[in-house]
């Protein structure tokens, strides 16, 4: 059986496990290949230590002989868009290995959207173009990202494969949650029983448009709406109509989605947001939650307005609140849209689509 070596696969921000998309890829590939991992280094002894430190550099240098031994014994390498690809890629090509890049981020190159000086970013992006053309297969998460990768790196379109963040429909199953269970969950997470629950879950990046959601919450309070704006992953204290749930493990995410009346997505025109097909959006739809999000290119390609979700074109608190007000009390509409959303996820985003990657890797062997 051929061996695939995962080189420092990304870890979840909420646990010691791998990032859920990475774990999906691993679970699929291990059906057909032998799998080995080189785990990310830690200078503190904790797996989720992501800081760049001198101690990590020294540890890495000491482990290079071990890494090279693992590289020699593998048939494929799976690498990620971090600065470490400057090591993994030349080392892999030295031993004539096939290299797969899981380009799971919205950055075209590792230093994009960082505070690195513009001159440094320019130099590194030129180096990255040289690196990228040596990769045998790129797996990315959206059609927009694929187009930008092809244009930026001048790589062949057949080298870039789009696999969105697929959904485990057994885990994200709304039928597991009865009315009484949802009521208990609201008490568990200290949420009000007499308010409509509007949930945001995802990273707390500026480009996710959290400023719009915060302003919408304040406008809602001012207008006397009976809404609870809930932010999953926040560590702030509850205030007025804004509630925060501390970070939870991925496997507990469906129960938070189950208690939601309406799911709120990203409201940002920034480049990072426009490149992504939100995994959080797909998870909410899989739980039959009606969703409202900004009409970004990827969202517009997925959602049919009023059929399986709702899109907001104007990035203002007034526009977001107006869309919420329009639908929040129409229970039959919300149920109908939620059911259609789950059906779309069933049809287009099942986990079995990871088998496409297995097939492409088998073709690379030939």
N, C-alpha and C positions, 0 to 999 in steps of 0.2 A: 504494500500500500504506500502511495506517495505521501510525503510529509510536507506539511505547511507550517512555517514558523511565523508566529505573530510577534512582531517586534514592538514591545512597549504598548500594548493595546490600552486605550483610554479607560479610566475608571469612572464609575458613577460619582456624582457630586454628593450623593446622599447615603452611600454605603461603601463597603469594601469590595463590592462586586463590579464587574465591567459595565460600562455604559450600555444601556439596553440594546441599542442598535448593534454594537459590537458583539454582544452576547448572542443576538439572533444570527449573525453571520457565522459565529463559532459553532452554534448548534446545528446549522445547516451543513457546514463544511465537514464536520466530524462524522457525518454519515458516509462520506466517500473518501476521506483522507485522514491520515494520522496527524494529530495536532500537537504542537509544542508552543509554549509561551515563554517569552522573555519579559518578566514583569518590570514595571517602572521602578526606578531607584527611589529610595527615600533617605533623606539625611536625618530624619527624626525617628525612624523605625515604624512610622505609620504609612500604610499603603497609599493613602490619599494626599500625601505631602507633595504639592505641586510646585513648590518654590525652587527657583534656580539658584543653587548655592555652590560654592567652591568644593564643599564636601562631596556633593553629588558628582561633580566633574572628576574628582580624584577617585571616587568609587567606580565610576564608569571606566576610567583608564585602567584600573586594576582588573576589571572584569572583561576587558577586550579579548584576551585569549579564550575565555569561556564562550563569549559571543561568537567568535570566529569558528570555534568548534561546532557550535549549533548551526551556524550558517552553512558550513561544509556538508552537514548531514541532512539538510533540508533540500527539497525540490523547489519550493516556492517560499517567498517572503511576503508577508502582509505588513506594509508600513503605513505611516500616518503623516499628515502635513504639519510636521513640527521641524525644528532645527536639526533634529537627529537624523532626518533623511539625508543630510550631507555625509553621514557615516554609513547608514544602512545601504543606500543605493550603490555607492562605489564598491563597498565590501561585497554586496551581493553579486554585482556584475563581475568582480574579480574571480568569484567562484562559479561564474556562468549560471546563475540562478534566475528563474523567472520572478518578476517583482509585480505585486499587486498593491496599488495605493487605494486605501479607503479614504476618499476625500470627503469626510463627513461634516466638515465645518463650512461656514459661509465665507471663509477667507480664501482668496485665490492663492496666496503665498503666505508663509508663516508670520511675516512681519507686517502684513497688511492690517490696517486699523489699530496699530500699536503706536507707542510714543517714540519709536525709533526715528532718528533723523531722516529726513527725506532722501538725502544722498545715500545713506546706508540702505534704505529700502530699495532705492533704484538699483544699486549694485547687486543686492541679494536677489532682486526679482530677475535680473539678467542671468545670474547663476542658476536660479530656479528653473528658468526656461531650458537651460542646458540639462539640468537634472531630469526634468519632466519628460523629455523626449526619450529617455532611457527606460521609462516605465512600460511594462508590457500590457497592463490592464488597469484602468482607473474606474472605481466604483464611486459614484456620487449620488446625491439625494434628490435632485430636481432637474427638470429640463432647462430651466434658466441657468443653473449652475453649469450644466453640460455645455451650453452655448458659450458661456463666458470662459470656461476652461479651454475650449477649442480655439476661440478667438485670441485669448491671451497667450497661450502656449504654442499655438499653431500645430496642435497635435491632430492626428486623424480621428474623425468622428467614430470610427469603428473601435477605437481603443477606449472610448468612454462609455460606460454602461450606467444607466440610471436605475437605481433601486431605491425607492422612497423608504422612509421609516415605516416599515410594515407593522401590522397590529395583530397581537395574539388575541383572537376573538374569544378564546376560552377564558382568558384572564379578564378581558374587558367585555363582560356579559351583564347587561342591565337586568336580566331576569333573576339574577341572584339576590336582588335587593327589593324587598317588599316595602310597603308604606311604613309599617311599624319599625322595620330595620333602619330605614332612612331617618325616621324620627329619633331613634337611639343614636345614630351616627351624628346627627346635628347636636345632640347633647354632649356626645363624646368630644366633639371639636369646639364646644362652647359657642355655637352659632344660634341665632334667634329662630324660634319656631314660627313666629308670626310675620316674617319678612320673606320676600322673594330673594333667593340666593343667586347672585351673579358672580361667577368664578373666573379668575385668571390663574392659570398655572403655567409655569415656564421659567426661563432664566430672567433675572432682574437686570437685564441690559438696558441701556438707554435706548438702543435702536428697536426695542420691543414696544415702545410707545407708552410706557407706564405713566408718563406725565399726562397724556390724554385721559387715561383711565382715572387717575387721581382727580383731575379737574372735573370729569364726568360725575364722580362720586360726590364732590362738593356741590356741583350744580343740582344733582338729584336731591341732596339734603336741603338745599335752599328752596327748592320747589315742592318740598314736602312729600317726596316719593317714599314708599315703604319698601326700599331695596337695601339689601346688605351686599356690599362689594367685598368679596373675599379673595385674598391673595395667598395662594399656596406657595410656601417657601420663604415667606417674609419672616423677619425676626423682630418686628416692631410691635408696639402695644396697640390693642384695639382702640379706635377713636370714632365716636359718632356712628356713622353708617359704614365704617371701614373696619374689616376684620382680617387678622393674619393667622394662618396656620403654619406652624413650624415645619421645616423640611421633613418629609417622610420617605420611606423606601418605595421603590418603584412598584412593588407588588401590592402596596396599599393604595395606590393612586385611584383604582376603579371605585373604591368606596367613597372617596371625596367627590369624584365626578358624579356618583349616583345621587348625592344629596343636592345637586345643582339644578336650578330651574333654567338657567341660561348661561352659556359659556362665552366668555369674552376673549377675543384673540389679540393679535398684534395690530396696533394702530400707529404705524410708522411708515414714512415714505423712503427711509434710508436704504442704502444699497444692500446692506447685510440682510435686512428683512425682505427685500424684494427678491433675493436669490433663493430664499428658503420655502419649502413646502413644510409647514410646521407639523412636527410629529405630535405636538400637544393637541393641535386641531384634529388630527386623525383619530387620536385616542378619545377625545370628547365625542366625536361623531360616532365612533364604535359603541359608545355607551348610550347612544340614542339621545344625546343632549343637543338641543337646538343651539346653533353657534352664530355669533355675530363677529365679523372680523373685517379688517380693511381690505379693499378691493385691490390687492397686489396682483402682479401677473400670475403667480402660482395659485393664489386663492380663487381668482377668476376662472382659471382653467379647471378647477375642481368643483366649485360650488355653483349650483343653479339657483339664482335668486328666488327665494320664497318656496323652493321645492325641497332642498335638503340643507338649507342654511341661508344666512343673510349677510349681505355685503354693504359696507359703508364707504362711499366714495369721498366724502369730505372729512378731513381730519380735524374736526372740531368737537368739543364736548357736547355742543348743542345737537350736532348730527348723530352722534352715538346715542345720546339720551333719547332723541326723537325715535330712533329705530327700536330701542328698548321699550319705550312707552307704547309703540304701535302694536307690539306682538305679545308683551309679557302676560297679559290677562286673557289671551285667546288660547285656552288650554287645548282645544281640539286641533288648532293649527300647530302648536308646539309639539304635540304628540305625533301628528302626521309628518312634520318636518324631521323630527328625531328618528322616526322609523325609517324614513327614506335615507337619512344620513347613514344609519347603520348598514342598510342594504348596500349602499354605494361602497362602504369600506369592505364589506364581505366580497363584493364583486371585483374590486380593483386593488385591494391592499392586503390580501391574505399572506400569512407567513410563508406559504409554499413557494412564493415568488423568489425566495432566496435560492431556490434550485437553479435559477437562471445563471447565478454566479458559479455554482458547481459545474454546470455544463460548459461555461466559457473557459473555466480553468482546465477542464479535460481536453478541450480543443487546443489550448496552449501547449499541452503535452505533445501534440502531434505536429 
